[in-house]
Amino acid sequence: MSVAEAIRTRRTVRHYLPDPIPKTTLDALLGLAVEAPTSWNLQDRSIVAVSADEGRAGLAWATGGQPQPQEAPVVLVFVAEPQSWRDDHSDVYEQALRSGAWNDEFVAMFSAAARAFQEDLDQRGLLREYAVKDAMIAASFVMLAATEMGLATSPMNGWDEAKVKKVIGIGDRDDLAIALLVSVGYPAQDQRHPGRRARERNVFHESYGADGAGDTARQG
């Protein structure tokens, strides 16, 4: 399946078969998830794969009784790490040096610029927003990769953050944020495409709301 096919055929599925996901398949899916890009390659997001009955029951509680955590064999919790930029990232730089992607001069420049950028975000109160964005990109990778693997997913945005944190063992840590939950499993329903608005309704060029024909008419 091509990426384009995965995008067009992916549907949000709320009901799942009880069949477990093979470990090799789940490992491959998670491996693709962490290939997602992050701001400054800080990799400021983590994924908690919850498959035990107790954990999934806890996530059902945290989501107000939604069926996905109760039925799907795995629920992925995407955790944003707004303060991770303060950690040691020498392993990131060393890996880039070994692969030949970066050289010593670039690492020196990049590490200094990344810290300055994050300090600016901190001053403007935007660290959480940026980390959540990075986590959401990883979640998007998961949903498309899962479709290619014959799995169904449901991105879940209706949950109590404090409860989710409790279930995955991070308590009341305010240096971490929950970005998204994604249930993963084999579909128990054939979900049809509900349709999308015409592209012209949501896609513009150069400026929001701009329409090529309309611009010409106004200029004429």
N, C-alpha and C positions, 0 to 999 in steps of 0.2 A: 504494500500500500504506500502510495506517495504521500508526502506531507499535505499536498492539496486535497487528496482523497480523505485523509484523516480529519482535516479541518471541516470538510463538507459532510462527513458521515458521523462525526462525534455528536452525541446527544446526551443530555443530562438524564441519568437513570436513577430513580429513587428506590427501586425494588430489585433484589439480587437473589440468585440461587445460593444455596448454602455451600457450594463447592469451594474448597480452599484454593488459594493461588499458589502454584508451585514456588518453592523458595528461589529457584533459578530465575523464574519469571519476575518475581518481586525484586530480586537483586538487580536484574537488568533494568527494570523500570526506575529504581532509585538511582542507579548509575547514570541514566540519562537525565534524571532530574537535576543532579548536581553539575551537569554540563551547562546549565543555564547561566547566562551572563549576570554579573553583579557590578554595581558601581565601584570603580577602581579595583576590580577583582578582589574586593575584601571578603567576598563569600560570607556575607553577614546574614545568613539564614541557615536554619537547620530543619530537618524533617524527622518527626517522630512517627514511626509506623506502629499503629496500635492494632493488634490482631487478637489478643486474649479476650475471652468473654467478659471478664471483669472490666477491662479497659474500655471495650466497646459499649458496655452497659453504662459506664460512667459518661462516655461521650453522648450517648442517647439522652442521659439526664442533663448534660450541659447544653444540648441542643433543643431542649423542650419536648423530648419524646419523638423526634423525627425518626422515620424508619431506616434511613441509610445506615447509621452506626449499628443498628440492631441486626440488619440483614447482611450488609457487606462484610466479607471476611477480613478486610483491612480498611482502616481509616488513616489517612495521612494527615498529620497536623503540621502545618508550616509555621515555623517559629521565626520571627524577625528578631535580629540581635543588634539593636541600635548602638550599643556601646562597644561592640566588638572591634571597632577601629582602634581602640586603645590597646588592644592585645598585640603580642608579638606576631608579626607576619613574615618573619624571615623564611619560614618554610615555603610561603607563596613565592617569594622572590627567588629562592634557591631553585625551585621547580622550573620557574620561567627561564632562569639562567641555563639550567641543564638542557632544557628543550631547545635552546637557541632563540626563543621568542623575544627575550630581552637581553641586553648587555649590561655591564656594570654601570655605565654612565646613565642608562635609562632607569635602572633600578634606583639609583641615588636621586635622580630628578623626580621619578614617579612617587617614591615613598614620601618625599618631602611635600610634594604637591597634594598627595592624597590626604596627608595629615592636615594641611592648611585648609583643604576643602571641607573636611569633616569638622574641624574647629569652627568654621564659619557656619555650617549647618547647626552645630550645637548652640551657637550664640543666637541663631534665629529660630531655635526650637523645631528643627526639621529632621533631626536624626531618625526619629521613629518612622516618619513618612517615607524616607528613602529606603530604610531597611524593609519596610512592608512591601514597597514596590518590588524590591529584589526577590522577596519570598513569593510574591504573586507571579513573577516571571517563571520561577521554578515550577509553580503549580500548573501554569499553562503548558510547560513542557511535559509534565506528567500526564495531563489529560490527552494530549495528542499522541504521546508514546503509547499510552494504555490503549487507545483506539486501534493503533497499528497492531497491537498484541492480541486483539480480540477481547479486550476488557472494556467494561463500562465504568464511567465515573460520574460523580455529582459534586460540583463545587458548592460548599456549604458556607453561607455567610450569616446564618441565624443561630448564634450561640452566645453564651455568657462567658466572657473571657476569663473571669476569675475561676469559674467552674472548670473550664478546659485546662487552665494552668494546674489546677489541683489534680485533675485526672492524670496528666502526663508528668507530674512530679516536680513542677517548678514553683508551686505554692504561690506566694504573693510577690515574687520577684518583679520589680518594676523596670529592670534593665532588659526585660524580654517582652515581646508582644506577640499575640496570636494573629497571624495574617489571614489564614484560610484553613478550612478542613476540606479534604477531598476523599470521598468514599470510593473504593475500588473493588471490583468484583465482576462476576459473570452475570449478565443481565437476565432478569426473570420476566422482562417485558420487552416488547418491540416498540420502542419509542419513536414516533414519527416526527419529522421535521415540522415545527409549528410555523415556519416561514419567517422571513425577515423583510423589513421595509425595503423599498427600492433604494439602491445605492445612492441615488441622487438626494435622498432624504437625509442622509447622514455623512456623506463624503463630499468635501469641498476642496477647492484648490486655492492656495495662496492666503485666503482669509476665511474665517468662520462665516458660514451662511452664503458664501460667494457662489454664484452659479454662472458658468460661462456664458450662456445665452442671455441671462439677466444682466450681466455686466455689460455685454455688447449693447443691449437695448438702452441701458442707462447712459452709456457713453454716446450713443447715437442720438 
